[in-house]
Amino acid sequence: MRFNSKIKTIQWIDNYSRIIDQTIIPYEFKYLDITSGDEMVNAIKTMIVRGAPAIGIAGAHAIVLYAQELEKTYTDLNEFAQELIKKADYVNEARPTAVNLMWAVKKQKEVINNGVNNNLSIHELINNLKENGIKLENEDVEINKKIGDYGAEIVPKGATILTHCNAGALATVGYGTALGVVRSAYANDNTIQVFADETRPRQQGARLTTFELVTDGIPVTLITDGMCSYFMKQGKIDLVITGADRIAANGDSANKIGTYTVAIAAKYHNVPFYIAAPLSTIDTSIKTGDEIVIEERSHEEVTHINGKNICIDGVNIINPGFDVTPHELIAGIITEKGILRPDYKTSIAEAFA
């Protein structure tokens, strides 16, 4: 039995990309039609679309949009491809931490290079880029369902699951990674419930995770980021499942700021801490989490809530978007190929073999 999520975060339609505007949830729920590459890059940067898997698909779509624009200027295949590669590199830089973006851009670059090697027409190359973008889009949903089904196996009956940030349908094309596990587990046991950290400063837990779960009828309780230890000590949290934006070859995992704190609390209270993420989130080119670039985001994310300043002018602000949870704190990494366990160097290498 499987739970069906109705949310489709991003999809290619004819000659444009349609995405959910996540900056206005829960006040409004609406789709935006993205018709240019620059629009999509801006959507990625401003978190209109967010979540590592969804960002990856958005990047793949952005390259198609740029290709359609360049077709109006270039008639020579090689010149067209050279300029499109530059645009792809620009897309690659939209957000530095989520490796799924780099992964999807690389997939589209392979299509470009194959098109040049096979001397395709520009129109044929663009069609191949569209087809590949749609293929990656569809595969994402199926991958998430596999993650959900594998993860459901480790959820005890009647469990309360703590999440941090949003790793649901809204962070992917559909279904979700951490919330994919919740959905699959809930389909077989409707006594399962979720505690959602609000996730300062962007409040993705409060705004997005609770929105998804309430919409789907799955019981969810919102708590502030500092409350997790309190509830763990009371025995009210059975396991933690979060998503990830980049996982190193040794299992160190970057996720939304505050995840590391949750993992430390979970370790102290003997609460299993799991990561749910597709293999595309694992970056085997880096040995440890020390090599992961941490995005520094706007200070206004900390100083303002709903456009209103909440602190005195002149205060110093530091706003890293992510932190890295050491692999020693992670009980398992739930992927579409099963649950990877320590030693992660070995299990990750075997997953890619």
C-alpha positions in Angstrom: 0.0 0.0 0.0 1.3 3.5 -0.8 0.2 7.0 0.1 -0.5 9.3 -2.8 0.7 12.9 -2.6 -1.2 15.3 -4.8 1.7 17.9 -4.9 3.7 18.2 -8.1 6.4 20.8 -7.4 7.8 21.3 -10.8 6.9 20.0 -14.3 7.8 20.7 -17.9 4.8 21.7 -20.0 5.2 22.3 -23.8 7.9 25.0 -23.9 8.0 26.2 -20.3 8.4 25.0 -16.7 5.6 25.2 -14.2 6.7 25.5 -10.5 4.9 26.0 -7.2 5.8 29.4 -5.6 7.0 28.2 -2.2 7.7 31.7 -0.8 4.0 32.4 -0.3 2.9 29.1 1.3 0.8 28.7 3.5 -0.9 32.1 2.7 -1.4 31.2 -0.9 -0.9 28.2 -3.1 -0.2 29.0 -6.7 1.9 27.9 -9.8 4.3 30.1 -11.7 5.0 29.5 -15.4 8.8 30.1 -15.9 9.5 31.0 -19.5 13.2 32.1 -19.5 16.5 30.7 -18.1 17.1 33.9 -16.1 13.7 33.5 -14.5 14.5 30.0 -13.4 17.9 30.9 -12.0 16.2 33.7 -10.0 13.6 31.2 -8.7 16.4 29.0 -7.5 18.3 31.8 -5.8 15.3 33.3 -4.1 13.9 29.9 -3.0 10.7 30.1 -5.0 11.8 26.5 -5.8 13.9 24.9 -3.1 15.0 21.5 -1.8 18.0 19.7 -3.3 16.1 17.3 -5.7 13.7 20.0 -6.9 16.6 22.5 -7.4 18.3 19.8 -9.6 15.2 19.5 -11.9 14.8 23.3 -12.0 18.4 23.5 -13.2 17.8 20.9 -15.9 14.7 22.9 -17.0 16.7 26.2 -16.9 19.1 24.8 -19.5 16.2 23.9 -21.8 14.8 27.4 -21.4 18.2 29.0 -22.3 18.5 26.7 -25.3 15.2 27.9 -26.6 16.3 31.5 -26.2 19.7 30.9 -27.9 18.0 29.1 -30.9 16.7 32.5 -31.9 20.3 33.9 -32.2 22.5 31.0 -33.4 22.4 28.8 -36.5 25.7 27.1 -36.1 25.6 24.1 -33.8 29.0 24.5 -32.3 28.5 28.1 -31.5 25.1 27.4 -30.1 26.6 24.6 -27.9 29.5 26.7 -26.7 27.1 29.5 -25.6 24.7 27.0 -24.0 27.6 25.4 -22.0 28.3 28.9 -20.6 24.7 29.2 -19.6 24.8 25.8 -18.0 27.8 26.9 -15.9 25.9 30.0 -14.8 23.0 27.8 -13.7 25.4 25.6 -11.8 26.4 28.5 -9.6 22.8 29.5 -8.6 23.2 27.8 -5.2 26.5 26.2 -4.1 25.6 23.6 -1.5 22.9 21.4 -3.1 24.8 18.9 -5.2 21.7 17.8 -7.1 21.9 21.0 -9.1 25.4 20.2 -10.3 24.3 16.6 -10.9 21.4 17.7 -13.2 23.5 20.3 -15.0 26.1 17.6 -15.7 23.4 15.4 -17.1 22.2 18.1 -19.5 25.8 18.9 -20.5 26.2 15.3 -21.5 23.2 15.7 -23.8 24.7 18.8 -25.3 28.0 17.1 -26.0 26.4 14.1 -27.5 24.3 16.3 -29.7 27.5 18.0 -31.0 29.3 14.7 -31.5 26.4 13.3 -33.5 26.0 16.6 -35.5 22.4 17.0 -34.6 20.4 20.1 -35.7 19.9 22.7 -33.0 16.2 21.8 -32.9 17.0 18.1 -32.4 19.4 19.0 -29.6 16.8 21.1 -27.8 14.3 18.3 -28.1 16.8 15.9 -26.5 17.4 18.3 -23.7 13.6 18.6 -23.1 13.2 14.8 -23.1 16.1 14.4 -20.7 14.7 17.0 -18.4 11.3 15.3 -18.3 13.0 11.9 -17.8 14.9 13.2 -14.8 11.6 14.8 -13.5 9.7 11.5 -13.7 12.6 9.5 -12.3 12.7 11.7 -9.2 9.1 10.7 -8.2 9.9 7.0 -8.6 13.1 7.3 -6.7 11.3 9.1 -3.8 8.7 6.3 -3.6 11.5 3.7 -3.4 13.2 5.8 -0.6 9.8 6.0 1.2 9.2 2.2 1.0 12.7 1.3 2.2 12.5 3.9 5.0 9.1 2.7 6.1 10.7 -0.6 7.1 12.6 1.1 10.0 9.6 3.1 11.4 8.2 1.4 14.5 4.4 1.0 14.9 2.8 4.1 16.3 6.1 6.0 16.1 6.5 9.8 16.4 9.0 11.0 13.8 10.9 14.3 14.1 11.8 16.2 11.0 13.9 19.3 10.4 13.3 21.7 7.5 11.2 20.4 4.6 12.1 17.2 2.7 8.7 16.5 1.3 7.0 16.7 -2.0 7.7 20.4 -2.1 11.5 19.8 -1.9 11.3 17.3 -4.7 9.2 16.8 -7.9 6.7 14.9 -5.8 6.3 12.5 -2.8 9.4 13.6 -0.9 12.4 12.0 0.7 12.1 12.3 4.5 8.3 12.9 4.2 8.3 10.2 1.5 9.3 7.8 4.4 6.5 9.3 6.5 3.9 8.8 3.7 4.9 5.2 3.0 4.9 4.4 6.7 1.6 6.1 7.3 0.0 4.2 4.5 0.5 1.0 6.5 0.1 2.4 10.0 -2.2 5.5 10.5 -1.1 5.8 14.1 2.2 7.3 13.1 2.6 11.0 13.7 5.2 13.8 13.0 6.9 16.5 15.1 8.1 19.2 12.8 10.8 21.7 13.8 9.9 25.2 12.6 13.4 25.6 11.1 14.6 29.1 11.5 15.3 31.4 9.7 13.2 30.5 6.7 10.7 28.4 8.7 10.3 25.7 6.1 9.1 23.3 8.7 6.5 25.6 10.0 5.3 26.8 6.5 5.9 23.9 4.2 6.2 20.6 6.2 3.0 21.3 8.3 1.2 22.5 5.1 2.0 19.2 3.3 1.1 16.9 6.2 -2.1 18.7 7.2 -3.2 18.7 3.6 -2.5 15.0 3.4 -4.3 14.3 6.7 -1.1 13.0 8.5 -1.0 14.1 12.2 1.7 16.7 12.7 2.8 18.8 15.7 4.8 22.0 15.2 7.7 22.7 17.7 10.4 25.4 17.7 13.9 24.4 16.9 15.0 24.5 20.6 12.4 22.0 21.8 13.7 18.7 20.4 15.9 17.7 23.4 12.9 18.4 25.8 10.7 16.0 23.9 13.4 13.4 23.3 14.1 13.3 27.1 10.3 12.7 27.6 10.5 9.8 25.3 8.1 11.4 22.8 10.3 11.1 19.7 11.1 7.6 18.4 13.4 8.5 15.5 14.6 11.5 13.4 14.5 11.6 9.6 15.8 14.6 7.6 16.7 15.2 4.0 20.2 16.3 2.8 21.6 18.7 0.3 25.0 17.1 -0.1 26.5 13.9 1.3 30.3 13.3 1.3 31.9 9.9 0.5 32.3 9.2 4.2 28.6 9.9 5.0 29.0 13.4 6.4 25.8 15.1 5.4 24.9 18.8 4.8 21.4 19.8 5.5 19.5 22.9 6.6 21.1 24.8 9.5 20.1 23.3 12.8 20.2 19.6 11.7 23.6 19.0 13.3 22.1 20.2 16.7 19.2 17.8 16.3 21.6 15.0 15.5 23.7 15.6 18.7 20.5 15.7 20.8 19.3 12.4 19.2 22.7 10.7 19.9 22.6 11.8 23.6 19.0 10.5 24.0 19.6 7.3 22.0 17.1 8.3 19.3 18.0 6.9 15.9 18.9 9.7 13.4 18.4 8.9 9.7 19.0 10.8 6.4 16.7 10.2 3.5 18.2 11.2 0.1 18.6 9.9 -3.4 22.0 8.8 -4.6 22.3 12.0 -6.7 22.7 13.8 -3.4 25.9 11.9 -2.6 29.0 13.6 -3.9 31.7 10.9 -4.1 34.2 13.5 -5.3 34.6 14.9 -1.8 36.0 12.8 1.0 34.5 14.5 4.0 31.9 17.2 5.0 34.8 19.6 5.5 34.9 20.1 1.7 31.2 21.1 1.4 30.7 24.7 0.5 28.2 26.3 3.0 26.0 28.9 1.5 25.9 32.2 3.4 22.4 33.7 2.9 20.9 37.2 3.3 21.0 38.8 6.7 17.4 39.8 6.3 16.3 36.2 6.6 17.4 36.4 10.3 16.4 40.0 11.1 12.9 40.0 9.4 9.8 37.8 9.6 7.1 38.4 7.1 8.9 41.6 6.1 8.9 43.1 9.6 12.2 43.8 11.4 12.4 41.8 14.7 15.6 43.2 16.1 17.5 46.5 16.6 19.3 48.0 13.7 23.1 47.6 13.8 23.2 44.1 15.2 25.8 41.8 13.6 24.3 38.8 11.7 25.8 35.5 10.4 23.4 33.4 8.4 24.8 30.1 7.1 22.1 28.2 5.2 23.4 24.7 6.1 25.5 22.7 8.6 27.2 19.4 8.3 26.2 16.4 10.5 29.2 14.0 11.0 28.6 10.5 9.8 29.2 9.1 13.3 25.8 10.6 14.3 23.9 9.0 11.5 22.2 5.6 12.0 21.5 5.1 8.2 21.2 6.9 4.9 17.9 5.9 3.2 18.3 5.8 -0.6 16.5 4.3 -3.6 18.9 1.3 -3.4 18.2 0.6 0.2 19.4 1.8 3.6 23.2 2.5 3.7 24.8 1.7 7.0 28.2 2.4 8.6 31.0 2.0 7.5 29.7 4.6 5.0 32.8 4.7 2.9 32.2 1.1 2.0 28.4 1.1 1.8 28.4 4.3 -0.4 31.0 2.9 -2.7 29.0 -0.3 -3.0 25.8 1.6 -3.8 27.6 3.3 -6.8 29.3 0.1 -8.0 
